[in-house]
Amino acid sequence: MFWGRGYRWMFWQTGMPGWMRAGVLPPCLQYLSNDQQIEFLKAQQEYLKKILEEIENKIKELSEKKKV
């Protein structure tokens, strides 16, 4: 697989490590206690809700521009 030019700087462009961009959980999750896993997963859930809300707002904004 060829990563292409600039792949090295992907973290700085997106602000997310590779495992987050790929949509998988980090391997270190298996070493956390159940309470820590729950906290981590709730934080991920809130983060993803925020992203989904931003996407929905952008879709709504673009749809309104299209109608005008």
Buried (B, 14 or more C-beta within 10 A) or exposed (E): EEEEEEEEEBEEEEEEEEEBEEEEBBEEBEEBEEEEBEEBEEEBEEEEEEEEEEEEEEEEEEEEEEEE
